[in-house]
Amino acid sequence: MKTHSPLELKSTRPVSKEGEDYVMMHTETFEQVNIPEELINAPQFLKEGDAVEMVVHADTETPLYVELMPSVVLEVTYTEPGLKGDTASSTALKPAEVETGAKVMVPLFIEMGEKIRISTADGSYVERVR
């Protein structure tokens, strides 16, 4: 007879990065645990202090994986300026870097300093956040 391992969801926040691991803090107990980068679904979008869900084995408390929210809001820290006439209806894209260092493609009208929503599933631009 096959038995299923009990899983538990814990609300955590990343507090720092140590080598290839991220240090996560449980938001209720303030306990900290190191999580290898490969257990995080979209580590390139992980920002210190953001709420994430950590799935652990309920009996052993062993972390199994960390799930970011379906989308994150990050500030654009670098992108080339758009050209005069680029509008919100433009479908052309340009590269941009966000505050976590991740690279994403954004519409031409997006400028440095703006906040954008990014899908953590595929790293795509969703919308500008005002």
Secondary structure, DSSP 8 states (H G I E B T S, - for coil): ------EEEEEEEEEEEETTEEEEEETTT--EEEEEGGGBS-GGG--TT--EEEEEETTT--EEEEE--SEEEEEEEEE----TT--TT---EEEEEETTS-EEEEETT--TT-EEEEETTT--EEEEE-
